[in-house]
Amino acid sequence: MINRERLVDSFLEYVQIDSTSRDEMNFAEHIRAELESMGMEVTVDSAGDKIGGNTGNMIGKLKGNRSADPILFSCHMDTVVPGIGIKPVVRDNTIYSDGTTVLGSDDKAGIAVVIEALRALGENSIEHGTVEVVFSIAEEVGLMGSKNLDYSSIDSKMAFVLDSGGSPGEIIVSGPAQDKISARVFGKAAHAGLAPENGISAINVAAQAISRMNLLRIDENTTANIGSINGGKATNIVTPEVEIKAEARSLCNDKLQKQSDHMVECFETAAKEHGAQVEVEVIRAYNAFSVDSDENIVKIARKACENIGVDSFLKSSGGGSDTNVFNENGIKAVNLGIGMKKVHTLEEYISIEDLENSARLVLELIKTA
């Protein structure tokens, strides 16, 4: 039922349409025409206006021809940089970037897979319930599209997100919450050679705070990292100001709160001890999600995998995706592996077999649900 050649051609076409974050309009218009040609009702919400993008999230609805609960498939339209002028290369049944950009399989492979499954659905006159799609914007810059999605236009209470690098059959049932932590330490400038005792080194304060922190792998659920430190202009000046960017993640929201509080306390204590000032901002990027293995959505996913002869397995993710946001907004969601490898690098690739099996799985999910 899945047309392998058409699927590959579509994917190759999609990745060559530039669509970096907040600049997805050209790609969105191309996809909209394809969805409407298959009889889908398509709308675009106002998320782009809210985040400074040139288009919103694309929401498609294919009305069912039999009684069944609606289901949602979701992928994101944006790609990371360098993602302008992508030139895909097909070699040994695998699609690569040419080495000068990313490939964009994250997440245009998911979009190609969903659209091919919908084409096969219509061509083979398969009975189905209502199928909805959300192709989101600005996922790569903080899940901004799904955070600003018009959820009032979504009927589904079950969503399959196609945005994981595992092989088809992987079902991501839990993912971490993340806090973004920004700290700015204010010391006091002085001449480092003539009167260093008159200064307060912001670098020294930051170093002491960081040395006291529990970082990297905290436990089986929790991680934390200092990402960048910026400050100072010359070796002969006691540095008056330093900015630190950090993050913490956990599969447990309570553990994340504890870790973030610990990091903030380290900054505040070190500043107090040295007579410095510190400003710390903690922003919750997204909350954790966990879907039980006996939930209906997991049973449907595993049954669909079994029906097409693909081994299924449940997994936890260390990263965030639109899956987190859907679950937070009352839509039970899991993330599915589609086989994209080395994403966000110049060596990104995806096998044609994984593309085809992912499309087969989406079609089977519609039939099974």
C-alpha positions as CSV (number, residue, x, y, z in Angstrom):
1,M,0.0,0.0,0.0
2,I,2.8,2.4,0.8
3,N,4.4,3.7,-2.4
4,R,8.1,3.6,-1.5
5,E,9.3,5.6,-4.5
6,R,6.8,8.4,-3.9
7,L,7.6,8.5,-0.2
8,V,11.3,9.0,-1.0
9,D,10.7,11.6,-3.7
10,S,8.5,13.5,-1.3
11,F,11.1,13.5,1.5
12,L,13.8,14.6,-0.9
13,E,11.6,17.4,-2.1
14,Y,10.6,18.5,1.5
15,V,14.2,18.8,2.8
16,Q,15.1,21.1,-0.1
17,I,12.5,23.6,0.9
18,D,14.1,25.8,3.6
19,S,12.2,26.0,6.9
20,T,14.4,27.0,9.8
21,S,12.7,28.0,13.0
22,R,10.2,30.9,12.6
23,D,10.7,30.8,8.8
24,E,8.5,27.9,7.9
25,M,6.0,29.7,5.6
26,N,7.2,28.4,2.2
27,F,7.3,24.8,3.4
28,A,3.9,25.2,5.2
29,E,2.2,26.5,2.0
30,H,3.6,23.5,0.0
31,I,2.4,21.0,2.6
32,R,-1.0,22.7,2.9
33,A,-1.6,22.3,-0.8
34,E,-0.8,18.5,-0.5
35,L,-3.1,18.0,2.5
36,E,-6.0,19.9,0.8
37,S,-5.6,17.8,-2.4
38,M,-6.3,14.7,-0.2
39,G,-9.6,16.2,1.1
40,M,-8.3,17.5,4.4
41,E,-9.7,20.6,6.0
42,V,-6.6,22.8,6.8
43,T,-6.3,25.8,9.1
44,V,-3.3,27.7,10.3
45,D,-3.4,29.1,13.8
46,S,-1.9,32.4,15.2
47,A,1.1,30.9,16.9
48,G,3.5,32.5,14.5
49,D,2.2,36.0,15.4
50,K,2.8,35.2,19.1
51,I,6.4,34.1,18.7
52,G,7.6,36.3,15.8
53,G,7.3,33.7,13.1
54,N,6.0,34.0,9.5
55,T,3.4,31.3,9.8
56,G,1.5,29.4,12.4
57,N,0.9,25.7,13.2
58,M,-0.8,23.8,10.5
59,I,-3.9,21.8,11.6
60,G,-5.4,19.3,9.3
61,K,-8.6,17.3,9.7
62,L,-9.6,14.3,7.6
63,K,-13.2,13.4,8.5
64,G,-13.8,9.7,9.2
65,N,-16.0,7.4,7.2
66,R,-16.7,5.1,10.2
67,S,-17.3,5.5,13.9
68,A,-14.1,5.7,15.9
69,D,-12.3,8.1,18.3
70,P,-10.3,10.7,16.4
71,I,-6.5,10.3,16.5
72,L,-3.8,12.9,16.0
73,F,-0.4,12.7,14.3
74,S,2.1,15.4,14.9
75,C,5.5,16.5,13.5
76,H,7.4,19.8,13.4
77,M,8.1,21.7,10.2
78,D,11.2,23.6,11.4
79,T,14.8,22.4,11.1
80,V,17.9,23.4,13.0
81,V,20.8,25.4,11.4
82,P,22.7,25.0,9.2
83,G,19.5,24.2,7.3
84,I,19.5,26.5,4.3
85,G,20.2,25.0,0.9
86,I,20.0,21.4,1.9
87,K,21.2,19.0,-0.8
88,P,20.3,15.4,0.1
89,V,22.4,12.5,-1.2
90,V,21.0,9.0,-1.7
91,R,23.5,6.2,-1.3
92,D,23.1,2.5,-0.5
93,N,19.4,2.8,0.3
94,T,20.2,5.6,2.8
95,I,19.6,9.4,2.5
96,Y,22.4,11.7,3.8
97,S,23.1,15.4,3.8
98,D,25.9,16.4,1.6
99,G,28.0,17.4,4.6
100,T,27.5,21.1,4.4
101,T,24.1,21.2,6.2
102,V,21.9,19.1,8.3
103,L,19.6,16.7,6.4
104,G,16.3,17.8,8.0
105,S,15.0,14.4,8.6
106,D,14.3,15.9,12.0
107,D,11.4,16.3,11.4
108,K,10.6,16.3,7.7
109,A,10.9,12.5,7.7
110,G,7.9,12.4,10.0
111,I,5.9,14.7,7.8
112,A,6.7,12.7,4.6
113,V,5.7,9.5,6.5
114,V,2.3,10.9,7.6
115,I,1.4,12.3,4.2
116,E,2.3,9.1,2.4
117,A,0.2,7.1,4.9
118,L,-2.8,9.5,4.3
119,R,-2.3,9.1,0.5
120,A,-2.4,5.3,0.8
121,L,-5.4,5.5,3.1
122,G,-7.4,7.3,0.4
123,E,-6.1,5.3,-2.6
124,N,-7.1,2.0,-1.0
125,S,-10.5,3.2,0.3
126,I,-9.7,2.1,3.8
127,E,-12.4,2.9,6.4
128,H,-11.1,5.1,9.2
129,G,-12.1,7.4,12.0
130,T,-11.3,11.1,11.9
131,V,-7.6,11.7,11.5
132,E,-6.1,15.0,12.6
133,V,-2.6,16.3,12.0
134,V,-0.6,19.1,13.6
135,F,2.6,20.2,11.8
136,S,4.1,22.6,14.3
137,I,6.4,25.5,14.0
138,A,9.5,26.5,16.1
139,E,9.9,23.2,17.9
140,E,13.6,23.4,17.8
141,V,13.7,26.7,19.7
142,G,11.8,25.7,22.7
143,L,8.6,23.8,21.6
144,M,7.2,27.3,20.8
145,G,4.6,26.0,18.3
146,S,3.0,23.4,20.4
147,K,3.0,25.8,23.4
148,N,1.0,28.2,21.4
149,L,-1.2,25.8,19.5
150,D,-4.9,26.4,19.3
151,Y,-6.0,23.4,21.3
152,S,-9.6,24.3,21.0
153,S,-9.5,23.2,17.3
154,I,-8.2,19.7,18.2
155,D,-10.8,16.9,18.8
156,S,-8.4,14.1,19.4
157,K,-7.5,12.9,22.9
158,M,-4.7,10.6,21.6
159,A,-1.6,11.8,19.7
160,F,1.3,10.0,18.0
161,V,4.3,12.3,17.6
162,L,6.8,11.2,15.0
163,D,10.0,12.8,16.2
164,S,12.4,10.3,17.7
165,G,15.6,8.9,16.4
166,G,15.0,5.3,17.4
167,S,14.0,2.6,14.9
168,P,10.4,2.1,14.0
169,G,8.9,0.2,16.9
170,E,10.3,2.5,19.5
171,I,7.6,4.0,21.7
172,I,8.7,6.9,24.0
173,V,6.4,6.7,27.0
174,S,8.2,9.2,29.3
175,G,10.2,12.3,28.9
176,P,11.8,14.8,31.3
177,A,10.8,18.3,32.5
178,Q,13.4,21.0,31.9
179,D,14.4,24.2,33.7
180,K,16.4,26.9,32.0
181,I,18.6,28.6,34.6
182,S,20.2,32.0,34.0
183,A,22.4,33.6,36.7
184,R,24.1,37.0,36.6
185,V,26.8,37.6,39.3
186,F,27.7,41.2,40.1
187,G,31.0,41.8,41.8
188,K,33.2,44.9,42.0
189,A,35.9,46.0,39.5
190,A,39.4,46.9,40.7
191,H,42.9,47.0,39.2
192,A,44.1,43.4,39.4
193,G,47.7,44.4,39.9
194,L,47.5,47.6,42.1
195,A,44.5,46.9,44.4
196,P,42.9,43.5,43.8
197,E,41.7,43.5,47.4
198,N,39.4,46.4,46.6
199,G,37.5,44.3,44.0
200,I,35.1,41.4,44.2
201,S,35.7,38.9,41.4
202,A,32.4,37.7,39.9
203,I,34.3,34.9,38.2
204,N,35.5,33.7,41.6
205,V,32.0,33.9,43.1
206,A,30.6,31.9,40.1
207,A,33.4,29.3,40.3
208,Q,32.8,28.7,44.0
209,A,29.0,28.4,43.4
210,I,29.5,25.9,40.6
211,S,32.1,23.9,42.5
212,R,29.5,23.2,45.2
213,M,26.8,22.1,42.8
214,N,25.7,18.6,42.1
215,L,26.0,18.4,38.3
216,L,25.7,16.1,35.3
217,R,24.1,12.8,36.2
218,I,22.3,13.3,39.6
219,D,20.3,10.1,39.7
220,E,18.4,7.8,37.3
221,N,15.9,10.5,36.6
222,T,17.8,13.8,36.9
223,T,20.6,15.6,35.1
224,A,22.1,19.1,35.3
225,N,24.6,21.0,33.4
226,I,26.4,24.4,33.2
227,G,26.3,25.3,29.5
228,S,28.2,28.6,29.3
229,I,30.0,31.3,31.4
230,N,30.6,34.7,29.9
231,G,32.3,37.7,31.5
232,G,35.5,39.6,31.9
233,K,37.4,41.9,29.5
234,A,41.0,42.0,30.6
235,T,43.4,40.2,32.8
236,N,44.3,43.3,34.8
237,I,40.7,44.0,35.8
238,V,38.9,42.1,38.7
239,T,35.9,40.9,36.8
240,P,32.7,42.8,37.9
241,E,30.1,40.8,36.2
242,V,29.6,37.2,34.9
243,E,26.6,35.5,33.2
244,I,26.0,31.8,33.5
245,K,23.6,29.7,31.5
246,A,22.6,26.3,32.8
247,E,19.8,23.7,32.8
248,A,18.4,20.9,34.8
249,R,16.1,18.0,33.7
250,S,14.3,15.2,35.4
251,L,11.6,12.7,34.7
252,C,10.1,13.7,38.0
253,N,8.8,17.3,38.4
254,D,9.5,17.3,42.2
255,K,13.1,16.2,41.7
256,L,13.6,18.9,39.1
257,Q,12.4,21.5,41.5
258,K,14.8,20.2,44.2
259,Q,17.7,20.3,41.8
260,S,17.0,23.8,40.5
261,D,16.5,25.1,44.1
262,H,19.9,23.6,45.0
263,M,21.6,25.4,42.1
264,V,20.0,28.7,43.0
265,E,21.0,28.3,46.6
266,C,24.6,27.7,45.6
267,F,24.7,30.9,43.7
268,E,23.1,32.9,46.4
269,T,25.3,31.5,49.2
270,A,28.5,32.1,47.3
271,A,27.5,35.7,46.5
272,K,26.6,36.4,50.1
273,E,30.0,35.0,51.3
274,H,31.9,37.3,49.0
275,G,29.7,40.4,49.4
276,A,28.5,40.1,45.8
277,Q,25.1,40.3,44.3
278,V,23.4,37.7,42.2
279,E,20.2,37.5,40.1
280,V,19.0,34.0,39.2
281,E,16.1,33.3,36.8
282,V,14.6,29.8,36.5
283,I,12.2,29.2,33.6
284,R,10.3,25.9,33.3
285,A,10.7,25.0,29.6
286,Y,8.3,22.1,29.8
287,N,7.0,19.6,32.3
288,A,7.7,15.8,32.4
289,F,5.3,13.3,31.0
290,S,4.7,9.6,31.7
291,V,2.3,7.3,29.9
292,D,1.6,3.9,31.6
293,S,2.3,0.8,29.6
294,D,-1.4,-0.4,30.0
295,E,-2.8,2.9,28.5
296,N,-4.9,2.4,25.4
297,I,-2.5,4.5,23.2
298,V,0.4,2.2,24.1
299,K,-1.7,-0.9,23.4
300,I,-2.7,0.5,20.0
301,A,0.9,1.3,19.1
302,R,2.2,-2.1,20.1
303,K,-0.7,-3.9,18.2
304,A,0.0,-1.8,15.1
305,C,3.7,-2.8,15.3
306,E,2.8,-6.4,15.7
307,N,0.4,-6.3,12.7
308,I,3.2,-5.1,10.3
309,G,5.9,-7.4,11.8
310,V,7.9,-4.8,13.6
311,D,9.2,-5.4,17.1
312,S,8.0,-2.8,19.6
313,F,9.7,-1.6,22.7
314,L,9.0,1.1,25.3
315,K,11.6,3.7,26.2
316,S,12.2,6.8,28.2
317,S,13.7,9.9,26.5
318,G,16.3,12.3,27.9
319,G,15.0,15.2,25.7
320,G,11.9,17.2,25.3
321,S,9.5,17.3,22.3
322,D,6.0,18.4,21.5
323,T,5.0,15.1,23.2
324,N,5.6,16.8,26.6
325,V,3.3,19.7,25.7
326,F,0.5,17.6,24.3
327,N,0.4,15.6,27.5
328,E,0.4,18.8,29.5
329,N,-2.7,20.0,27.5
330,G,-4.8,16.9,28.1
331,I,-3.9,14.9,25.0
332,K,-2.4,11.5,25.8
333,A,0.7,11.4,23.6
334,V,3.7,9.1,22.9
335,N,6.7,9.8,20.6
336,L,7.5,7.2,18.0
337,G,10.9,6.3,16.5
338,I,11.2,6.9,12.8
339,G,14.9,6.1,12.3
340,M,16.6,9.5,11.9
341,K,20.2,9.3,12.9
342,K,22.9,11.8,14.0
343,V,20.3,14.6,13.9
344,H,21.5,18.2,14.4
345,T,24.8,17.3,12.8
346,L,26.3,17.5,9.3
347,E,26.4,13.6,9.3
348,E,22.6,13.2,9.6
349,Y,21.0,10.4,7.7
350,I,18.0,8.1,7.5
351,S,17.5,4.7,5.9
352,I,14.8,4.3,3.2
353,E,13.7,1.1,4.9
354,D,13.0,3.1,8.2
355,L,11.1,5.7,6.2
356,E,8.9,3.0,4.6
357,N,8.3,1.1,7.8
358,S,7.3,4.3,9.6
359,A,4.8,5.0,6.9
360,R,3.4,1.5,7.1
361,L,3.1,2.0,10.9
362,V,1.2,5.2,10.6
363,L,-1.2,3.6,8.2
364,E,-1.6,0.6,10.5
365,L,-2.2,2.9,13.5
366,I,-5.1,4.5,11.7
367,K,-6.6,1.1,10.9
368,T,-5.9,-0.3,14.4
369,A,-7.3,2.8,16.3
